[in-house]
Amino acid sequence: MSAVIDTPKQHHDDHEHHGPAKGIARWLFTTNHKDIGSMYLWFSFAMFLIGGCMALTIRAELFQPGLQLVEPEFFNQMTTMHGLIMVFGAVMPAFVGLANWLIPMMVGAPDMALPRMNNWSFWILPFAFGLLLSTLFMEGGAPNFGWTFYAPLSTTYAPDTVTYFIFGVHMMGVSSIMGAINVIATILNMRAPGMTLMKMPLFVWTWLITAFLLIAVMPVLAGVVTMMLMDVHFGTSFFNAAGGGDPVLFQHIFWFFGHPEVYIMILPAFGVVSQIIPTFSRKPLFGYHSMVYAVASIAILSFIVWAHHMFTVGMPLVGELFFMYATMLIAVPTGVKVFNWVTTMFRGSLTFEAPMLFSVAFVILFTIGGFSGLMLAIAPSDFQYHDTYFVVAHFHYVLVPGAIFGIFAAVYYWLPKWCGNMYDEALAKWHFWLSFVGMNLAFFPMHFLGLAGMPRRIPDYALQFADFNSISSVGAFLFGITQLLFLYLVIKCIRSGEKATDQVWEGAEGLEWTIPSPAPYHTFSTPPEVR
Amino acid sequence: MRSRLSGWGLVPLLPVFWATHASAEYGLNMPEGVTDVSQSVYDLHMTIFWICVAIGVVVFGVMFYSIFKHRKSKGAVAAKFHESTVVEIVWTIIPVIILVAMAWPATTTLIEMYDTSDSEVDIKITGYQWKWRYEYLGTGVDFFSNMSTPKEEIYNAKAKNDNYLLEVDNELVVPINKKIRFLITANDVIHSWWVPDFAVKKDAIPGFINESWTRINEPGIYRGQCTELCGKDHGFMPVVVRAVEEQEYEEWLLAKQEEARAEAELAKLTFTLEEQMARGEKVYNTNCAACHQANGAGIPPSFPALKDSAIALGDVEKHIDIVVNGVPGSAMQAYGNQLSDVDMAAVITYERNAWGNDTGDNVSAKDIVDFKNK
């Protein structure tokens, strides 16, 4: 990479004169990190709306007891597809999009290290999800075994479309691994002179660690779906007890992937919030070093806690105790992060523009999700919480105000840099407050439902659960419809709005705020000097 | 106890739904249950809940103090401090101490829950798509427990009763004050057997036998549900346990044994087509209608139709074979050891004559026995 930087002259001249290609070719063949970042973000938003419609189908059916709108088979397809699409189609690509846009600008690099691979890793996604979504229109229906696809429900008893699902997962995995390699290569090789690892912005740090998690666990996911494929089509019995296999083995492999996966979805959001809170507190991030170490500890611990998702499968007592203690330990580095954010705000000079509102809500609501996570870690009580709505409430509290609010905060924070215009602050505040109220209305009552005994993934429920389910459905629709406002807001900002300054925010620091707004098509063709 | 502890922390949303609905009883918190273990679990749950509340009050307290006091609009000027190793160490160590304090009672409770030794009653529980089978080991008592809520209530054609979706045809009857061991497994996919009032939840996994136990302190009817996604009717396989005094339990056990003997006697009798159809319809609606539907139309392609089907109109022996042995690799279970020979004969007769199938065949229990012995 240093070769590129050492001979800037001829490349520099070329770049000055060619902007983006015209028409569709620009998007199909682009190797520009900004174009690819934008495509990832738009793709993710489209998937967010599709997955959201599925969630609203679920909530509409659950508005009242009894079966009104959909049959149980279709209900199961909706819960499965909602989970898969939100995890793999909405949250993960959104963070890859942010990584594409921001990492080169934050480390002072001209582009991602592997631009052609970057193009490919994006363009796999529409095909992967096209394949997955097409199963909805096939005979036998879409996958209906939950996003965790436990065998043997997903093998011996699965609909025929399971094969398309497996192929789709393989494609998503390839895309994610390539994206992760690209992020690591960029961060390790293309930092501007003077930017040591411990000077990198936290968003870059969290993505570096996330990328290693992706490379570690996506092959495990690929392995488990391949074993399923063998069981379904080639007569093996990895997960079939009658053939000498082990259904619990599936869960061990799946969650060895699955637990790091949940951190893949939250660590970049930690990074985003760690950029935004100091800016709007006008005060440097408290405990930068401990923040980096905390993220690394969380990532390492994520590999030894997987079986806390499986406390009820009948593990031996020592196994239960090990996974209980290891899981509780995660509360320590996570607590450190929360304390650091709060201390950053303490004695700052705070203002509350939309990115800050989403970030503050992130800290509060993610912490609530963390509390319920700690409760779930306690194995004896987990027997009561496991597979109930308490779990649904828990992971939606860490994923919606966690990952998704993190993404909203990031978009509002960097949108003026991306398109050169300020967004409409008043509308953004509406977006925030409606999302905040809707989200809490949708997910808070689920804690009560779970504690009172409502299992998850059921299309109909006993009468004592009726009131909270109605409230939850109202909240879900409020949250869902509010996202159309976000779409309007972003389009409006791209087309018009008050011109943004280079620094955009009074307290913003970092290389991306030294370049013009909107960011030129090519930035840092000559590396900046970092002191 | 329950209202004192649960009432306060969980109330922020109360006014919202009090306004919407006043009559139904809804739970806000985990039940304390009717066993010593469920009481310990509840206490553990509340302890950790209150610790979380306390941490939340401190952390969010500092945060809201900053939000209100350190606003730029109030003229706040940012301080410059941005690190302190001492503070970082302090807020690493304090949580560790709190966690150890939590882990201690959790470990003792867990050890107690894992001690399945010295049981007085042993019951094997098998999960099927979508019903439970209860075998009282060493007594010969063995039956299935299906949800008994009628389809009309589910599809809103009739008013829903108080135990909607939480009622079964045959309850699991157990004595109080006895250590009952459950041996839990499954026949097809993974299920999970849960009764909140006992704090017992254990996965039922094909090929494995998991153990759990309970000792119930109070007689009563306790309801739970399957909690592991097990396919289409996952939401419709409740668990109902009736805990009774020991005397009543013994009487019930004897009556069940007598019932089984009477059932075996029936196999020696012959029935008219009408009698067979009446019995068959009942068996069909309990065991077959979830997939093949009450009108025999099925839900193709996963669940084929029986009306006008090649199997129901074709060779009788082939038909018996499928019902007795199931279709490997599909949702069609082997009913050979689930249904009595009388019920098997009745349901096959029903399938061959209902919905205009009209073959006129009357399959007898003897035909089934002969087939099985072949």
Interface residues (C-beta under 8 A of the other chain):
Chain A: P65 G66 L67 Q68 P72 E73 N76 E139 G140 N144 F145 G146 Y150 P152 L153 T156 Y157 P159 A241 A242 D246 P247 V248 S281 R282 K283 P284 L285 F286 G287 Y288 H289 S290 T312 V313 G314 L317 E320 L321 M324 Y325 M328 L329 A331 V332 G335 V336 V338 F339 V342 T343 T344 M345 F346 R347 G348 S349 L350 T351 V360 V363 I364 T367 I368 F371 L374 M375 I378 A379 P380 S381 F383 Q384 H386 D387 T388 F444 P445 H447 F448 L451 A452 G453 P455 R456 R457 I458 P459 D460 Y461 A462 L463 Q464 F465 A466 D467 F468 S470 I471
Chain B: L10 P12 L13 V16 F17 T20 H21 A24 E25 Y26 G27 L28 N29 M30 P31 S40 V41 L44 H45 I48 F49 C52 I55 G56 V59 F60 V62 M63 Y65 S66 I67 H70 R71 K72 S73 A76 V77 A78 A79 K80 F81 H82 E83 S84 V87 E88 W91 T92 P95 V96 L99 M102 A103 A106 T107 T109 L110 I111 M113 Y114 Q129 E153 I154 Y155 N156 K160 D162 N163 Y164 L165 L166 D188 V189 I190 S192 W194 P196 A199 V200 K201 K202 D203 I205 P206 G207 F208 N210 E211 G224 Q225 C226 T227 E228 L229 C230 G231 K232 D233 H234 G235 F236 I299 P301 S302 G329 S330 A331
